[in-house]
Amino acid sequence: MSELINNSEQRKARLKELILKLHQGDSQEDVRSELMQSLKQIPYGEVVEVEQELIGEGLPEEEVLKLCDAHSAVLQGNIDLSGSKGIPEGHPVDLFIHENEELRKVTKQATKLLNEIESHAEGTPVQDNVYKLRGLFNNLFDADKHYQRKEYLLFPYLESKGITGPPKVMWGKHDEIRELIKGSIEILHQEGITREDLLASAEIILNQTLFGIDDMTVKEEQILFPMAMDKLTETEWFEISKQSLEIGFCLYDPQVTWKPSWAAETSVDDAQKEGNYIQLPSGGFTAGELLAILNTLPIDMTFVDKDDRVKYFSQGAERVFQRNRAILNRDVRHCHPPASAHIVDKIIDDFKTGRQTRAPFWINMGGKMIHIEYFALRDEKGGYLGTLEVSHNVNRYRELEGEQRILSYT
C-alpha cells in the first residue's frame, strides 16, 4: 500500500486517520503496525501540519495533549529527518541537543539504580540508594531551564509564523513533566522509605518521570528542532542565543558561543562587559571593571537571589569549588548533596525570617583549610535580597607569623 501513498496530501490524510484511531481508543501496537505498512517514513513537517490541522478542525488541545505520548510512541523511528538543516556548533539547537544528551545520561543512571533496588531481597535497606536517587532527580529538575528556553524564546517565534498548536501541546507536556519531577523529589525525601515503598512509587511516578523526560527529547529532536531550523531565520536564532544565558542551561555548560557570520566582531560576552556605567553611592565603574574586580578577589563568591535561584558566581583563578554556567537559575537546594539539603533549607529560612544574618563553616579539604560563610543580603529597609556564599582557602593566613612591613612580591 505504501507505494500508492506518494504525495503530501495523501500521507497527511492517512496520518490524520491513524491519529484519530488513537483518539478512538485503538491500541498503539495496531496503529503502529498500520503505520509501518502504509507510510514507512513521514517528513517531520507533515507531522506538525497534521496536529495543527486537527486542532484547527476542533479536536481540543487537551485531547491532543493526551494523545501526544501515543503519537510519539507510534511515530518514533518513522519520521524522515533527511531534509532538516545542519546545526552549527554552539547554536541554540546544538545546546538543546547537548542538554538532551545529559538528561538521558541521568535518566539512564536512575533507571539502572531502580533496577538494582528491585533485584535486591525484600527488606533490604535502601537509604544510600535513596540519597543517590535524590541527587539524580535533583539534576533532572534542571530540565525546567531547558523547557523555559523553549517556552519563552523559541515558541514565540514559531507562533508568529502561525505554528501555534504544537507549542501549546508541548508546553502542556512540560508542565506534566515538571509536576512529575516535583512529585518524585517529594517521595524521595520521605523519611524511612522502605524498598517496597520505593518500588511502589517507582511504578506510579518515578518511572513515569524518567520516561516523560526521555520521550520529550525524542519529540524535540525528531519534530520540533528540525521544524524550527527550517522556519526561523539566523537573526531570530541570534536573538534566542543572546537571551539564553538569562534563563540558564540544563546540565551543560556551552563551550562555544555561536553567532552568525554577519554579526559584529564584538562577542556577546564583550558586549555585556561594555555595558552602562554603574554608579554607586561611593563611586562607580564600568561592567568590565566590575568583572575584573570580582574575578581578582582571592575568594569564591556565589549569589543566590530571593527566590533561591543561583544568579551569579565569580570566576577567579583560584576557585575552591568548581562552578559552570549550568547552575545559573538553578534552585540552590539542588546544587548541594541531598544529605545536606536540610542545612541549606535551614540557612535560607533563618535569613529570610531575619533570625540570622551569617552562617560560617570551615572544613579540611585536600590538605587545605577551607572557610565557607553565607551572608544574608538585605536592602536599606531590611528586606531580604538573597544570600551570598563566600569561600576561600585560609591556609596562607593560618601560617602567618610576625609582621611584613617591607615590600615583597613573593
Summary of the structure (lengths in Angstrom):
residues: 410
radius of gyration: 25.8
end to end distance: 82.2
largest distance: 92.7
contacts: 1151
relative contact order: 0.09
helix: 58%
strand: 12%
